[in-house]
Amino acid sequence: MAGALGGFMLRKLQSGGGQAAPRSDLRGLRPLPVQLLVASVVLLASHAAFASPPGEEPSPASPASAGADPLFPHAGHFSGTVASGVPFVGVGEAAYGFTDKFALGAMVGVTPNVGSIQGTLGVGVRPRGVVFTSGAWRSSLVAPVLYYPKVSGFGGAMEPWMLVQPTLTLERSLGSETSVHAGAGLIAASCIESILTLGKEHDMQGGLWNTATVGATTSLSARTTLFAEAGIVLRGVVPAQDFIGGPAIAFVGVTREL
């Protein structure tokens, strides 16, 4: 969603004949590099304020400034987002703007078990910060961190695991109401046991993939914005067939600033 929900990022867990996805789907891949999460947090913190020095004029308005910004509610304001797509049937997020250039969201996404499709449930946080702005251009770093618990009916056959997906986006305003963006990032995943034992023990081996995304936003009203995003999970430049649920990611949703 909007660069990360794009982010966000998230996946259907598939299997054949109604059986749960085998744990070996990710076998042989590297465990989650905890350093990736640490690096993402450090980068976000370094750009969180990014405010103009005293005496300088504020930078130009960010893209789609006539409506709610899907990534950055105004400082001191909340925003609510709902979306649907692949892999999650439903996604919701409540976010708070600490500054106009740094926000933190709490999110949840669900896809129930349906026939041979193994569902999933993910909860987590989505910090994001502006890296730079220049006229109609804006670059942002979005880094959702998601926890997938073992829940019956929502991929419960899988052991609890985590995913982090830092994505760097470049956005171009096409006027006060519309913007387009592209992004590149990484996805890293690992089971909780592997994280706690630093890779010594694991029920599911983790993996590391790269991603590419494109998207657009358009204002529906002074406080409401429609957004859409599509992406692909890759192994270098090749679609990642080993990524559970397939390499495609797509979302459409609405954000409203409160």
Beta strands, then each sheet from edge to edge (+ up, - down):
strand 1: 13-14
strand 2: 78-86
strand 3: 90-99
strand 4: 102-111
strand 5: 117-118
strand 6: 120-134
strand 7: 137-142
strand 8: 145-148
strand 9: 161-164
strand 10: 167-173
strand 11: 178-191
strand 12: 207-219
strand 13: 224-235
strand 14: 238-239
strand 15: 248-257
sheet 1: 1+ 5-
sheet 2: 14+ 13- 12+ 11- 9+ 8- 6+ 4- 3+ 2- 15+
sheet 3: 14+ 13- 12+ 11- 10+ 7-
end
